[in-house]
Amino acid sequence: MSRAKRPLSRRYSRPITRVVIGCVATALTLTSCADSGEQLDESKALPTTVAPDAEISVATAKTKVALTANGEIGKIPFRVKNWAAITGGPDVIQGFKGGSVDLATNAGMPSIQAHTQGVKTKIVAVQVRSLPTQKLATAPGTDISTLQDLRGKRIAFSAGQAQGLVVLQSLKDAGLSVDDVTLVELNSPQFLTALQGKQVDVAPLGEPVLTKYLKEFGPEGARSIHTDALDALSVLWAPVSALADDKKLSAITEFTKLWAKGEVWQWENPDKWIDAYYVKDQGVTADDGRRIIDSLGQPYFPTDWTDAIKWEQDTVDLVTDAGLFGGKSFDASELFDRRFEKVIAGAIPDKYKTAPVVR
């Protein structure tokens, strides 16, 4: 994959975080936390049964919808203490640090940020995708139609999230550097408000947020710009403190299988999934739900994480070359607990285990 070689510009525009959203901790301003002192013995075999009184808190709302729709939610062999309503990587990290979240689903970027903050976490399940899931949405009334038009524009940017990686890759693909734009520091949940208020010119949005935004603001000139920038990984990850707890570890091990089965069920039952998630949960039309599913591609869960680790290493190098997170690279394999590498294998059909080649 391409890498940005120039230091990250310091031309950030900060008023949005103070005026629109209020004073919040964002991807570039989160302070480092002290090492919790937890140690993980990765030579220890994973549990093969779930502890009778095991319970965990998880941050993966989409999985809850899937398990409800496919009838599996009542069969979970442990207690889900809380389905935390948070999605953004920085918020998940705060949940890990505060002990309110034991397991979450995110892209590959947040675990990199957590590492640089001294928050010990491990990736315990990997899904690979070969199609971009983000597009660059423009604010109403802007004249942006190509990646080259980004020059001089204000772009919503979250360094610790997949959206930040998409921005860096898109600029590189357009032959631009971060010095050619103004990066506006926000967390991804704030992107939509910033676009609506025309306080940024561009922000990366995924589905179904993109569809809902364009339906409302398309008549005022908002549009989406295609980018080939790809964030290849969707992962389940957990704080080391949870993995070091035998009871929680048993529940987390079982949840990885449920997560993968839920993703496969979504792909194999598109009409039911569209109704349950896109229509009833997210409020988009069935036609839009079908289009969104078609744009995502089949899910894959590799039973060999070598390529996933290489992708994560490329991402580490990209963001550190750009000057993020102190500019210090590290070995991305540290982020993965490879004891989980084949856990999902018995839960899904073989055709979902061979991942496509991604750039």
Buried (B, 14 or more C-beta within 10 A) or exposed (E): BEBBEEBBBEEBBEEBBEEBBEEBBBBBBBEEBEEBEEEBEEEEEBBEEBBEEBBBBBBBBBBBBBBBBBEBBEEBBBEBEBBBEBBBBBBBBBBBBEEBBBBBBBBBBBBBBBBBBEBBBBBBBBBBBBBBBBBBBBBBEBEBEEBEBBBEBBBBBBBBBBBBBBBBBBBBBBEBBBEBBBBBBBBBBBBBBBBBEBBBBBBBBBBBBBBBBBEEBEEEEBBBBEBEBBBBBBBBBBBBBBBBBEBBBBBBBBBBBBBBBBBBBBBEBBEBBBBBBBBEBBEBBEEBBBBBBEEBBBBBBBBBBEBBBEBBBBBBBBBBBBBBBEEEBBEBEEBBBBBBBEBBBEBBEEEBBEBBEBE
